[in-house]
Amino acid sequence: MPLPSQLRVFLAVSLAAMAITPALAQDTYKVVHVYPHDAQAFTQGLIYLDGHLYESTGLEGQSSLREEELETGRILQLHPVPSQYFAEGLTNWGSTLVQLTWQNHLVLIYDRASFRLLRTLPYSGEGWGLTQDGKNLILSDGTARLHFLDPESLREVRQVTVTDHGKPVTELNELEFVHGQIYANIWHSDRIARISPATGRVLGWIDLSGLLAPSQRSSAEAVLNGIAYNAVGDRLFVTGKLWPKLFEIKVLSGAKSAAGPR
């Protein structure tokens, strides 16, 4: 049956609009510096505080909380997580470190100076990535949802669904709050999404393809995962699970990636 003329016009206009809708900004990178990283660390969470890196590593029986020297990768302090827990994301809150577990429905809260476990708190669902915006903890659970939690009780304050051109973006993993945006690793991807915390809309992508040579990835699970930000120096650090290197990078807006030291 022929389409009514009004419908044909509507479809033509809609298709034309879709054709000219610009793609989201595809930022790339320049490597500023390369630092050593423990190639046995199954990186799940990464933050930078007061000149040191703090890292949460995963896998049952191998999970840990670590404080590391940036320049050398030397482990300054290590706390083995009890073997029944698979540790995930990590952030700081005041004088504490907050570490997720994957499917144990518990958050582990430590004194940042001593790594002494202060308390645990229950929460619902899976724990993947964790960051904070100065008001709430922000948790990813592998879906397209980000959960904003009260840092004292873990009560959910609100949630947003992350979308790119209206389509949900799933497998959100490690998180970092940068320049008022949420940066999120996408599991098994070399891209980082820049997300509006207000709406969940993806504001742009950072393409980190080629950052670590395939020959230096020890397994299929040696994927990009780990974002840390130093606001004082406006420095951005990234690494991955089982990666032998940690990279300080500068994000280049829509430009070709600039090969730096590898």
C-alpha positions in Angstrom: 0.0 0.0 0.0 1.5 3.4 -0.9 2.4 5.6 2.0 0.3 8.8 2.5 2.1 11.8 1.2 2.3 13.4 4.7 3.9 10.2 6.1 6.4 10.1 3.2 7.4 13.7 4.0 7.8 13.0 7.7 10.0 9.9 7.0 12.1 11.9 4.5 12.7 14.7 7.0 13.5 12.2 9.8 16.0 10.3 7.7 17.7 13.5 6.6 18.0 14.7 10.2 19.5 11.4 11.2 22.0 11.6 8.4 23.3 15.1 9.5 23.2 14.4 13.3 26.9 14.7 14.3 28.5 11.8 16.0 29.7 12.4 19.6 33.2 13.7 20.0 35.8 11.0 19.7 38.7 12.2 21.7 42.0 10.6 21.5 45.2 10.9 23.6 48.9 11.8 23.9 51.1 9.7 26.3 52.8 12.1 28.7 54.6 9.5 30.8 54.8 5.7 31.3 55.2 4.2 34.8 55.7 0.6 35.9 52.6 -1.4 37.0 52.3 -4.8 38.6 51.5 -7.2 35.8 49.9 -9.6 38.3 47.4 -7.0 39.5 43.9 -7.6 38.3 43.0 -3.9 38.5 39.4 -3.2 39.6 39.7 0.3 41.1 42.3 3.0 41.0 42.6 6.5 42.6 45.3 9.1 43.2 45.7 10.8 46.5 48.5 12.9 48.0 51.1 11.7 45.6 50.4 8.0 45.8 48.2 5.6 43.9 45.6 3.4 45.7 44.5 0.3 43.9 41.9 -2.4 44.4 42.7 -5.7 42.7 40.2 -8.6 42.1 39.8 -12.4 41.8 38.7 -14.6 44.6 41.6 -15.5 46.9 43.8 -12.8 45.2 42.0 -9.6 45.9 43.8 -6.8 47.7 44.0 -3.2 48.6 47.3 -1.4 47.8 49.1 1.8 48.2 51.7 2.3 45.5 54.5 4.7 44.6 53.6 6.2 41.2 57.1 6.6 39.8 58.4 3.1 40.6 55.2 1.1 41.0 56.6 -0.1 44.4 53.9 -1.4 46.7 54.1 0.7 49.9 51.3 -1.0 51.7 49.2 -4.1 50.9 46.1 -5.5 52.6 44.9 -9.0 51.4 41.2 -9.0 51.1 39.6 -12.1 52.7 39.5 -15.0 50.3 35.7 -15.2 50.1 35.6 -11.7 48.5 36.1 -10.7 44.9 37.1 -7.0 45.3 36.0 -4.4 42.7 35.9 -0.6 42.6 37.6 1.8 45.0 37.2 5.4 46.1 38.0 7.7 49.0 35.7 9.4 51.4 37.2 11.7 54.0 40.0 9.8 55.8 38.7 6.4 54.6 39.0 4.2 51.5 35.8 2.5 50.3 36.2 -0.8 48.4 33.4 -2.7 46.6 33.0 -6.4 46.5 31.5 -8.0 43.3 28.7 -10.4 44.4 29.1 -10.4 48.2 26.8 -7.3 48.6 29.3 -5.7 51.0 31.3 -2.5 51.0 34.6 -2.6 52.9 35.6 0.6 54.6 39.2 1.2 55.7 41.3 3.8 57.5 43.3 5.3 54.6 46.5 5.7 56.7 46.7 2.2 58.2 44.4 0.1 56.0 42.7 -1.1 59.1 39.2 -2.3 58.3 36.7 -0.1 60.1 33.4 -1.5 59.1 31.4 -3.2 56.4 28.1 -2.0 54.9 25.6 -4.0 52.9 24.2 -2.9 49.5 22.0 -4.5 46.8 23.1 -5.9 43.5 26.6 -6.3 42.0 29.5 -3.9 42.6 31.7 -3.0 39.6 33.1 0.5 39.7 33.0 3.2 42.3 33.8 7.0 42.5 32.4 10.0 44.3 31.4 13.6 43.5 32.0 15.2 46.9 28.4 14.5 47.9 27.5 10.9 47.0 29.3 7.7 46.1 28.6 6.6 42.5 28.4 2.9 41.8 28.3 1.0 38.5 26.9 -2.6 38.5 27.7 -3.8 34.9 24.4 -2.5 33.5 23.6 0.9 32.0 22.7 2.3 35.4 24.8 4.4 37.7 23.6 4.5 41.4 24.2 7.6 43.6 24.5 6.4 47.2 24.6 8.2 50.6 28.2 7.6 51.7 27.3 6.9 55.3 24.4 4.5 54.9 24.7 3.4 51.2 21.1 4.3 50.8 20.4 5.0 47.1 19.7 8.7 46.6 19.0 8.5 42.8 20.1 6.7 39.7 20.6 7.5 36.0 20.7 5.3 32.9 23.7 6.0 30.7 22.7 6.4 27.1 24.5 7.3 23.8 22.0 8.8 21.3 19.2 7.3 23.3 20.6 3.8 23.4 21.7 2.3 26.8 25.5 1.9 27.3 26.0 -1.3 29.3 29.0 -3.0 31.1 30.0 0.3 32.8 33.0 -0.7 34.9 35.7 1.4 36.7 34.7 5.0 37.3 36.4 8.3 38.0 35.0 11.8 38.6 36.8 14.2 36.3 36.0 17.9 35.5 32.4 17.4 36.7 31.9 14.4 34.5 31.9 10.6 35.2 34.6 8.8 33.2 33.7 5.1 32.8 35.6 2.2 31.4 33.5 -0.1 29.2 34.4 -3.7 29.9 36.4 -5.3 27.1 36.6 -2.0 25.3 39.5 0.4 24.7 37.1 3.4 25.1 36.2 5.6 28.1 32.8 7.2 28.2 32.4 10.8 29.5 29.0 10.9 31.2 26.8 13.7 32.5 26.1 12.9 36.2 22.8 14.8 35.9 21.3 13.0 33.0 23.4 9.9 32.2 23.9 11.1 28.7 27.3 10.3 27.1 29.0 13.6 26.3 31.8 12.0 24.4 34.2 9.1 24.1 38.0 8.8 24.7 39.5 6.3 22.3 42.6 4.7 23.9 43.2 2.1 21.1 46.8 1.2 20.8 47.8 2.4 24.3 49.2 -1.0 25.2 50.6 -3.3 22.5 48.7 -6.5 22.0 51.9 -8.4 22.6 52.0 -7.0 26.2 48.5 -8.3 27.1 48.8 -11.6 28.8 45.3 -12.8 28.3 41.9 -11.9 26.9 41.0 -10.4 30.3 44.0 -8.1 30.3 41.7 -5.2 29.3 41.7 -1.5 29.9 40.4 -0.9 33.4 41.6 1.8 35.8 41.3 5.6 35.8 42.8 7.9 38.3 42.8 11.7 38.3 45.0 14.2 40.1 43.0 17.5 40.2 45.9 19.5 41.6 48.1 18.8 38.5 45.2 18.0 36.1 46.8 14.7 35.5 45.0 11.6 34.2 46.3 8.1 34.7 45.0 4.9 33.1 46.0 1.2 33.2 44.4 -2.2 32.8 43.9 -5.6 34.4 47.3 -7.4 34.3 49.0 -4.5 32.5 52.7 -4.1 33.1 52.4 -0.3 32.6 50.4 2.6 33.8 50.1 5.6 31.5 49.8 9.3 32.3 47.9 10.7 29.3 46.6 14.0 28.0 43.2 13.9 26.2 43.1 15.4 22.8 39.8 16.7 21.6 38.9 15.0 18.3 42.6 14.9 17.2 44.7 12.0 16.1 46.4 10.2 19.0 50.0 11.2 19.4 52.3 8.3 19.9 54.5 8.9 22.9 56.8 6.7 25.0 55.5 3.1 25.3 
